[in-house]
Amino acid sequence: MPSTVDSFRTPDGITLGVEHFGDPAAPLVLLVGATTMLSWPDELCRALARGLDGRPAHLAGIGVGGMVAQVAALDHPEAFAALTLAGTRPVAPGPVDDDLPDHDPATREQRFALPLPDWSDRTAVAEYAAAGARIRGDDPTTARATAERIFDRTPGTGPAVQMANQLGMVFARLDCTPRWRERLGELTLPTLVVHGRRNPFFPLGNGEALAREIPGAHLLVLDQAATTIPDTATAEVAAAMLAL
């Protein structure tokens, strides 16, 4: 199933990239990425496009994108008929609530000890991404390929632009106030929480808290996953999303 890549400019003059899978006239599944829209595996996107039938709009977010999805569903409940939250937590970036597990200290130390690459060098950027994936417990081969795709899609090879796109620095400007965790009980959408059991960045307790605090939410734990959805789990995740 071929995909098409498009872009549009926000009222603030920011250019955003969008990739479409399936029939443009079919019901919408909006997948909000973490650092990039490529945070969602292609095969999962294709599986969702094949299996939607007449289903209404479905909002999904992964990582920091899952935080955006929570706020969007709370503020615009009428816009969506289902919600999927993958590898995320119910509070904003920064200090975590006392009852939630924070980033694994050793993983964080290793990750930030990595020397930054020459952001204009495609090979160096891809190797940097692969090294980060090894530290997080994700597949380095997939991370390398994704970094190469991000590099090739970025207009221009200016180091500042490449660094921003590779690291998802747009989220550094994310305004996550006021808190929304206390509002999660308002959600009435069918909700799926997907979380990797080996996630050192947002440990499993964060996904468990989301599933506990959103009424009727279903928790799908991927035993062999860390921060990303591995290709081996795409069929299971797609089936769970389509069952909402």
Secondary structure, DSSP 8 states (H G I E B T S, - for coil): --EEEEEEE-TTS-EEEEEEES-TTS--EEEE-SSSGGGS-HHHHHHHHHH-TT---EEEEETHHHHHHHHHHHH-GGG-SEEEEES--SS-SSS--TTS----HHHHHHHHHS----TT-HHHHHHHHHHHHHHHTS-HHHHHHHHHHHHHHSSS--HHHHHHHHHTGGGGG----S--GGGGGG--S-EEEEEETT-SSS-HHHHHHHHHHSTT-EEEEETT-SSS--GGGHHHHHHHHHT-
